[in-house]
Amino acid sequence: MPAAVFLYLLLLKTVFCSSASKGQRIFTVEPGQNILLPCRAPDNRPVIAVEWSRADLDPEYVFLYRDEQLVPFYQYPSFRNRVDLQDRKMKDGDVSLVLKNVRTEDRGTYECRVFQTGNKIGKRANLDSDPISIIVLDVAPSPPPGESVCLWIRAFSSFLVLDVTVKHL
C-alpha cells in the first residue's frame, strides 16, 4: 500500500471515528452502510434492560430490550427491522447496537442506557439513568472522485486543516 494511501486512510479514521468529548464519540457513514454503535455495561452484573434513544424523536426509542425481548411498541417506526444488538446474550456487557442500511434521517445523537441486576427498574419504558455511551452519527455521502475535501481534525484544542483530493483507485 503506497504511503499516501495509508496516510489518507489514517486521516479518515481520525476524522470519522473521533472523540468529541468525554464519553461521546462521532461516527460518519454513508447512506446504505451498516454501522456498529458501541456500548458496554460498566461492570460484570447481568444486564436486564437496554435502551438506545434519540431525544429528537417521538417516541425517542431507537431500540428497547427488556425481559430478554425487543419491545417494539415504544420503538420509533423508521428503526423497525433495521436495528438489533450485536449480541443478544450481551456477553461481557456488550450492548452495542447494529444499525442497518443507514439513512440520511438517521443523523443525530444516540444514547445508550442499561439496567443491571441490583438496580430498581420501574414499569415505564424509560430507564431514567445517565447514558453510558453517547454517539453522534453523521450521515454524509462520499464526495465525487476528484473533488477537494476539507477535513477538520481537532488535536489538543487546536485545529489542523487539511485539503485532500479524493481519488478512487
N, C-alpha and C positions, 0 to 999 in steps of 0.2 A: 504494500500500500504506500503510495507516494506520501511524503511528509506533509505536503499541502492538504491532501485529503484527510489525513489523520488529524491535523490541526483544526480543520473545518469541522469535523465530526466532534472533536473535543469541545470546541466553542459552542456548537449546537447543544451538546449535553449540558454545558454550563448554563446556557440561557434558558433552555426549555425544561430543565428539571433542577430548579434552583431553590434556595431557601429565601423566603420573603421576610419572615420574622420568626421568632421562636415559636415552634410548634406549627408553623404554617409553611406549606410548600406550593410552588407554582408549577403547573404542567401545561404544555401547549401541544395540542394534537390537531390533526387534520380531520375534517368530516369523513365519516366512513370507517375510521380506525377504531380498534378496541383499546381500552386503557385500563390499567390496574390502579385504583386509588388505595394507597397503603394505609393500614391502621392496625395497631396491635394493642391488646389489652395490657394494662400496666403490670400485672403480676400473674401468678400461676393459678389463681382461683378460676373455676369454671365460669364461662360466660353464659348468662341465661337470657339476655336480650341484646340486640344490636340495632342501632338506629343510624342511618345515613340520611341527612336532611340538607335542604337549601332553604334559607329563611325567606327568599324572594318568591317561593312557590306557595300555593294554597290548594290542596294540602301540601305541607312542606316536606313530606317524606319521600325520599328517593327510594329507600329500602327500609323495611321494618321487619325484624326477625325476632319472634318470641315463642316460648314454649316449643322449641325445635321445629318451627314452621314459619314460612313467609306470611305476613299479614297484608294482603293486597288491598283491603278495604281502605286503608289510610294512604296508599301509595299514589303519588302524582301520576296521572294516566300515561304521559309520554314515556315513562320509565318501565312500564309493564312489559315483561318478556325481554328486557334489554339489560337488566342488572341481576347480579347474584353474588354471593360470597365466593371468594376464591376457593375456600374450603369450608363447607357446611359443618364439618366436625370441629372447626375453629382450633385446630391443633396449635399448641403453644401460644394461644391467644390471638392468632391471626384472624382478623375480621376485615381483611382487605376486600374492597368491592370491585368487581369486574363490570365495567360499563361497555356494552357492545354497540357497534355501529353509531359512533358519536355523531351528534348533530350540532349545528351552529347554536341552537337554542339550549344546548347543554352547558353553555358557558356560565360560570358562576362559582360561588364559594360553597364547598361541600364540608359538612361537619360530621364527624364520626363520634358516637357515644356508645358506651357499653354499660351493662349492668352485670355484675358478677354475684356469685353466691355470697351471702353475708350482707348484701345491700337490700334495703326495703324497696320494693317496686310496687307502684300503685296500679290501679286497673286502667288508667288512662294510657294512651299511646305514648305520650311524651315522657322521656326518661328523666327530665329535669336534672341534668348534671352538666358539668363543663365538658366541652368536646375534648377528646384525647388526640384528635388529628383534625387539622383544617387544611383543605386542599383548594387552591384557586385553580380552576380549569379554564383555560383559554382555548377556543376552537377557531383556528385560522387556516385557510387553505395555503398550501406552499406557493411561493412566488413562481411565476413562469421562468423557464430557462433564460439565462442572460440578464435577468432583472437584478438591479442592485438592491441590496437589503441593508438596512442599518440595524445593528444589534447593540442593545444596551446591556452592559454587564456591570453589576454592582460589586465592588470589591473594596472592603474596608472604608465604607462611607464616601467613596468617590466613584465616579462613573468613567468607564472607558468606552469610547465609541469606535466601532469597527465598521468599515464599509466592505461588504462581502458581495461578490457577484456569484449567483447560484448557477452552477453548471451541472447538467445531468450527464452522468457518464454512460 
